[in-house]
Amino acid sequence: MRVHFISGLPRSGSTLLAAILRQNPAVTAGMTSPVSDVFASALHAMSMSETALFISDEQRARILRSIVEQYYCDPAQRSIVFDTSRGWTAHVGCISLLFPNSRIVCCVRNPAWIVDSVERLVQRNRLLTSKMFGPEPGNVYARAEVLMKGGFLGSSLHAFQQAWYGEDASRLIVVQYDSLAARPAEVMRKLYQFLDMRPFDHDFNAVEYDEPDFDSRLNMPGLHRVGRRVEKQERRTILPPDLFQQFDGCFWTASGQNPRKVALL
């Protein structure tokens, strides 16, 4: 079994990418799994507990590696696994050590359009109060502040920045949402090459994925819904101009801001 990881920023195509990949009969992929959370909790417990001194680095490595491997140990499991979590970029050093042949595919998007995407879902579900923003959703400015200060956007953006500029950045393959939506065949061909995977003829007019039960728990129907056809949809933002400008910008495409030569698709 080969393991790779999907991470990066929210509302940036990770579920779309997984939906495309799962067309390949050799691949297991889906929305965010619990593996990263269990991995992080185990790492914390083996480092901070009173009994941590009895655990060697070799034992830590075996336990952490087994969390990923045992989660996907079903005999019927496909040969290539993509585990999805925005938390993986915070552990790129561990992944480099524990899974030296694995890569982290980071899906990214202009943060202004991420905030816009979330707000569109809020407006689409006007008769529901989303649990993403706490007991008082406030207004679009308050919701944007929660997204940046909370774990949904802020922590994932900072973790991605850390990985992008860090010593293990060579483990990253960055997939831009706009590129995947506009040129899916080209992006997937290059991704397969980077991952040394056998080419597969994906059908970009028959890509569907949904997790209605998960989304309903957040009062955000459609959060992980992927449409049938992969295509880029041009639209105007629904954010106030000053708010859009506040979040507008992609450091990963800025001149001189790729010192580690990260693969950017």
One Martini backbone bead per residue (centre of mass of N, CA, C, O) as a GRO file, in nm:
protein
  265
    1MET     BB    1   0.094   0.038   0.024
    2ARG     BB    2   0.024   0.367  -0.070
    3VAL     BB    3   0.091   0.696   0.076
    4HIS     BB    4  -0.099   0.992   0.077
    5PHE     BB    5  -0.164   1.354   0.100
    6ILE     BB    6  -0.435   1.582   0.174
    7SER     BB    7  -0.421   1.939   0.176
    8GLY     BB    8  -0.439   2.275   0.304
    9LEU     BB    9  -0.717   2.447   0.203
   10PRO     BB   10  -1.021   2.545   0.225
   11ARG     BB   11  -1.221   2.556  -0.042
   12SER     BB   12  -0.978   2.421  -0.272
   13GLY     BB   13  -1.037   2.100  -0.384
   14SER     BB   14  -1.009   1.835  -0.213
   15THR     BB   15  -1.280   1.694  -0.277
   16LEU     BB   16  -1.249   1.704  -0.580
   17LEU     BB   17  -0.987   1.544  -0.601
   18ALA     BB   18  -1.094   1.288  -0.462
   19ALA     BB   19  -1.325   1.237  -0.667
   20ILE     BB   20  -1.134   1.188  -0.901
   21LEU     BB   21  -0.945   0.966  -0.785
   22ARG     BB   22  -1.181   0.749  -0.720
   23GLN     BB   23  -1.208   0.649  -1.016
   24ASN     BB   24  -0.967   0.495  -0.945
   25PRO     BB   25  -0.932   0.156  -0.862
   26ALA     BB   26  -0.644   0.213  -0.696
   27VAL     BB   27  -0.808   0.431  -0.520
   28THR     BB   28  -0.817   0.606  -0.205
   29ALA     BB   29  -1.074   0.860  -0.137
   30GLY     BB   30  -1.167   1.167   0.051
   31MET     BB   31  -1.260   1.321   0.293
   32THR     BB   32  -1.209   1.398   0.592
   33SER     BB   33  -1.027   1.237   0.831
   34PRO     BB   34  -0.926   1.109   1.158
   35VAL     BB   35  -0.614   1.058   1.146
   36SER     BB   36  -0.481   1.331   1.217
   37ASP     BB   37  -0.601   1.359   1.502
   38VAL     BB   38  -0.482   1.099   1.617
   39PHE     BB   39  -0.189   1.165   1.555
   40ALA     BB   40  -0.172   1.428   1.725
   41SER     BB   41  -0.257   1.304   1.998
   42ALA     BB   42  -0.031   1.094   2.018
   43LEU     BB   43   0.207   1.288   2.002
   44HIS     BB   44   0.132   1.446   2.254
   45ALA     BB   45   0.122   1.208   2.459
   46MET     BB   46   0.432   1.116   2.385
   47SER     BB   47   0.545   1.413   2.498
   48MET     BB   48   0.360   1.525   2.771
   49SER     BB   49   0.357   1.302   2.948
   50GLU     BB   50   0.481   1.144   3.228
   51THR     BB   51   0.555   0.873   3.039
   52ALA     BB   52   0.733   0.972   2.792
   53LEU     BB   53   1.025   0.873   2.891
   54PHE     BB   54   0.946   0.559   2.800
   55ILE     BB   55   0.963   0.675   2.502
   56SER     BB   56   1.089   0.623   2.209
   57ASP     BB   57   1.144   0.717   1.892
   58GLU     BB   58   1.088   0.438   1.772
   59GLN     BB   59   0.810   0.404   1.903
   60ARG     BB   60   0.677   0.651   1.792
   61ALA     BB   61   0.707   0.578   1.496
   62ARG     BB   62   0.544   0.314   1.501
   63ILE     BB   63   0.278   0.431   1.606
   64LEU     BB   64   0.229   0.650   1.391
   65ARG     BB   65   0.242   0.466   1.145
   66SER     BB   66   0.009   0.270   1.236
   67ILE     BB   67  -0.229   0.461   1.222
   68VAL     BB   68  -0.233   0.473   0.916
   69GLU     BB   69  -0.207   0.171   0.833
   70GLN     BB   70  -0.452   0.054   1.009
   71TYR     BB   71  -0.683   0.220   0.885
   72TYR     BB   72  -0.583   0.078   0.586
   73CYS     BB   73  -0.600  -0.267   0.633
   74ASP     BB   74  -0.792  -0.364   0.448
   75PRO     BB   75  -0.792  -0.623   0.226
   76ALA     BB   76  -0.973  -0.438   0.012
   77GLN     BB   77  -0.772  -0.237  -0.028
   78ARG     BB   78  -0.627  -0.015  -0.199
   79SER     BB   79  -0.299   0.065  -0.316
   80ILE     BB   80  -0.391   0.379  -0.300
   81VAL     BB   81  -0.362   0.642  -0.059
   82PHE     BB   82  -0.570   0.930   0.037
   83ASP     BB   83  -0.530   1.146   0.298
   84THR     BB   84  -0.752   1.384   0.452
   85SER     BB   85  -0.606   1.699   0.584
   86ARG     BB   86  -0.525   2.013   0.711
   87GLY     BB   87  -0.311   1.897   0.932
   88TRP     BB   88  -0.059   1.785   0.768
   89THR     BB   89   0.122   2.047   0.734
   90ALA     BB   90   0.206   2.037   1.046
   91HIS     BB   91   0.352   1.726   0.968
   92VAL     BB   92   0.581   1.713   0.747
   93GLY     BB   93   0.823   1.606   0.910
   94CYS     BB   94   0.698   1.335   0.991
   95ILE     BB   95   0.633   1.233   0.709
   96SER     BB   96   0.925   1.235   0.605
   97LEU     BB   97   1.015   1.017   0.817
   98LEU     BB   98   0.778   0.789   0.796
   99PHE     BB   99   0.712   0.872   0.467
  100PRO     BB  100   0.945   0.897   0.224
  101ASN     BB  101   0.730   0.827  -0.035
  102SER     BB  102   0.558   1.070   0.034
  103ARG     BB  103   0.296   1.310  -0.035
  104ILE     BB  104   0.171   1.653  -0.029
  105VAL     BB  105  -0.139   1.763  -0.133
  106CYS     BB  106  -0.201   2.109  -0.196
  107CYS     BB  107  -0.484   2.293  -0.164
  108VAL     BB  108  -0.549   2.610  -0.326
  109ARG     BB  109  -0.662   2.957  -0.249
  110ASN     BB  110  -0.786   3.243  -0.243
  111PRO     BB  111  -0.896   3.363   0.055
  112ALA     BB  112  -1.126   3.543  -0.053
  113TRP     BB  113  -1.274   3.295  -0.196
  114ILE     BB  114  -1.318   3.132   0.057
  115VAL     BB  115  -1.499   3.330   0.206
  116ASP     BB  116  -1.705   3.349  -0.022
  117SER     BB  117  -1.786   3.047  -0.024
  118VAL     BB  118  -1.898   3.040   0.263
  119GLU     BB  119  -2.105   3.270   0.234
  120ARG     BB  120  -2.277   3.131   0.019
  121LEU     BB  121  -2.374   2.904   0.207
  122VAL     BB  122  -2.511   3.082   0.411
  123GLN     BB  123  -2.712   3.215   0.204
  124ARG     BB  124  -2.835   2.942   0.104
  125ASN     BB  125  -2.888   2.884   0.435
  126ARG     BB  126  -3.103   3.096   0.582
  127LEU     BB  127  -3.265   2.882   0.788
  128LEU     BB  128  -2.971   2.853   0.906
  129THR     BB  129  -2.735   2.799   1.172
  130SER     BB  130  -2.417   2.784   1.178
  131LYS     BB  131  -2.160   2.601   1.361
  132MET     BB  132  -1.890   2.754   1.262
  133PHE     BB  133  -1.958   3.044   1.451
  134GLY     BB  134  -2.126   2.980   1.675
  135PRO     BB  135  -2.392   3.122   1.850
  136GLU     BB  136  -2.295   3.403   1.692
  137PRO     BB  137  -2.279   3.494   1.358
  138GLY     BB  138  -2.368   3.769   1.272
  139ASN     BB  139  -2.167   3.883   1.022
  140VAL     BB  140  -1.949   3.879   0.766
  141TYR     BB  141  -1.719   3.997   0.941
  142ALA     BB  142  -1.742   3.796   1.176
  143ARG     BB  143  -1.708   3.540   1.009
  144ALA     BB  144  -1.428   3.605   0.894
  145GLU     BB  145  -1.286   3.619   1.169
  146VAL     BB  146  -1.339   3.328   1.251
  147LEU     BB  147  -1.196   3.190   1.014
  148MET     BB  148  -0.910   3.313   1.082
  149LYS     BB  149  -0.895   3.247   1.400
  150GLY     BB  150  -0.961   2.977   1.338
  151GLY     BB  151  -0.929   2.651   1.196
  152PHE     BB  152  -1.034   2.675   0.904
  153LEU     BB  153  -0.816   2.902   0.794
  154GLY     BB  154  -0.585   3.011   0.970
  155SER     BB  155  -0.431   2.742   1.050
  156SER     BB  156  -0.400   2.632   0.758
  157LEU     BB  157  -0.238   2.870   0.645
  158HIS     BB  158   0.001   2.853   0.848
  159ALA     BB  159   0.079   2.559   0.789
  160PHE     BB  160   0.139   2.603   0.490
  161GLN     BB  161   0.359   2.816   0.525
  162GLN     BB  162   0.550   2.640   0.685
  163ALA     BB  163   0.584   2.422   0.463
  164TRP     BB  164   0.673   2.603   0.221
  165TYR     BB  165   0.941   2.722   0.390
  166GLY     BB  166   1.048   2.459   0.465
  167GLU     BB  167   1.268   2.181   0.457
  168ASP     BB  168   1.004   1.988   0.347
  169ALA     BB  169   0.885   2.112   0.071
  170SER     BB  170   0.944   1.871  -0.132
  171ARG     BB  171   0.670   1.717  -0.043
  172LEU     BB  172   0.518   1.916  -0.213
  173ILE     BB  173   0.198   1.958  -0.390
  174VAL     BB  174   0.048   2.222  -0.568
  175VAL     BB  175  -0.306   2.284  -0.602
  176GLN     BB  176  -0.493   2.487  -0.790
  177TYR     BB  177  -0.816   2.550  -0.819
  178ASP     BB  178  -0.828   2.693  -1.097
  179SER     BB  179  -0.671   2.474  -1.249
  180LEU     BB  180  -0.852   2.229  -1.189
  181ALA     BB  181  -1.117   2.354  -1.309
  182ALA     BB  182  -0.995   2.436  -1.601
  183ARG     BB  183  -0.745   2.186  -1.607
  184PRO     BB  184  -0.778   1.873  -1.521
  185ALA     BB  185  -0.608   1.698  -1.714
  186GLU     BB  186  -0.336   1.840  -1.672
  187VAL     BB  187  -0.315   1.819  -1.363
  188MET     BB  188  -0.340   1.507  -1.341
  189ARG     BB  189  -0.101   1.433  -1.515
  190LYS     BB  190   0.113   1.574  -1.335
  191LEU     BB  191   0.045   1.434  -1.071
  192TYR     BB  192   0.107   1.146  -1.164
  193GLN     BB  193   0.403   1.204  -1.222
  194PHE     BB  194   0.492   1.294  -0.936
  195LEU     BB  195   0.367   1.006  -0.812
  196ASP     BB  196   0.419   0.762  -0.993
  197MET     BB  197   0.161   0.704  -1.172
  198ARG     BB  198  -0.056   0.547  -1.349
  199PRO     BB  199  -0.234   0.625  -1.593
  200PHE     BB  200  -0.565   0.792  -1.610
  201ASP     BB  201  -0.900   0.805  -1.741
  202HIS     BB  202  -1.079   1.063  -1.670
  203ASP     BB  203  -1.416   1.181  -1.586
  204PHE     BB  204  -1.514   1.528  -1.593
  205ASN     BB  205  -1.846   1.454  -1.635
  206ALA     BB  206  -1.838   1.230  -1.362
  207VAL     BB  207  -1.828   1.412  -1.083
  208GLU     BB  208  -1.916   1.281  -0.758
  209TYR     BB  209  -1.994   1.425  -0.425
  210ASP     BB  210  -2.110   1.343  -0.081
  211GLU     BB  211  -2.190   1.464   0.279
  212PRO     BB  212  -2.480   1.516   0.428
  213ASP     BB  213  -2.447   1.429   0.726
  214PHE     BB  214  -2.205   1.604   0.796
  215ASP     BB  215  -2.318   1.882   0.703
  216SER     BB  216  -2.575   1.881   0.889
  217ARG     BB  217  -2.415   1.909   1.161
  218LEU     BB  218  -2.332   2.219   1.058
  219ASN     BB  219  -2.552   2.359   0.891
  220MET     BB  220  -2.404   2.289   0.577
  221PRO     BB  221  -2.527   2.238   0.307
  222GLY     BB  222  -2.277   2.156   0.056
  223LEU     BB  223  -1.978   2.158   0.161
  224HIS     BB  224  -1.912   1.850   0.004
  225ARG     BB  225  -2.019   1.917  -0.275
  226VAL     BB  226  -1.994   1.765  -0.599
  227GLY     BB  227  -2.010   1.810  -0.911
  228ARG     BB  228  -2.022   1.654  -1.215
  229ARG     BB  229  -1.865   1.899  -1.342
  230VAL     BB  230  -1.556   2.017  -1.444
  231GLU     BB  231  -1.549   2.374  -1.380
  232LYS     BB  232  -1.514   2.708  -1.441
  233GLN     BB  233  -1.667   2.975  -1.248
  234GLU     BB  234  -1.770   3.278  -1.315
  235ARG     BB  235  -1.768   3.548  -1.064
  236ARG     BB  236  -1.893   3.744  -0.821
  237THR     BB  237  -1.861   3.881  -0.537
  238ILE     BB  238  -2.035   3.899  -0.206
  239LEU     BB  239  -1.834   4.078  -0.090
  240PRO     BB  240  -1.717   4.332   0.043
  241PRO     BB  241  -1.459   4.508  -0.080
  242ASP     BB  242  -1.289   4.537   0.187
  243LEU     BB  243  -1.292   4.233   0.257
  244PHE     BB  244  -1.168   4.116   0.006
  245GLN     BB  245  -0.902   4.282   0.025
  246GLN     BB  246  -0.804   4.164   0.299
  247PHE     BB  247  -0.770   3.853   0.156
  248ASP     BB  248  -0.615   3.926  -0.090
  249GLY     BB  249  -0.390   3.669  -0.181
  250CYS     BB  250  -0.087   3.485  -0.316
  251PHE     BB  251   0.215   3.386  -0.207
  252TRP     BB  252   0.277   3.137  -0.408
  253THR     BB  253   0.284   3.357  -0.671
  254ALA     BB  254   0.495   3.531  -0.579
  255SER     BB  255   0.771   3.691  -0.624
  256GLY     BB  256   1.017   3.506  -0.454
  257GLN     BB  257   0.806   3.280  -0.289
  258ASN     BB  258   0.991   3.001  -0.394
  259PRO     BB  259   1.266   2.881  -0.250
  260ARG     BB  260   1.195   2.546  -0.280
  261LYS     BB  261   1.054   2.465  -0.544
  262VAL     BB  262   0.759   2.412  -0.558
  263ALA     BB  263   0.514   2.236  -0.683
  264LEU     BB  264   0.300   2.406  -0.933
  265LEU     BB  265  -0.043   2.354  -1.066
   0.00000   0.00000   0.00000
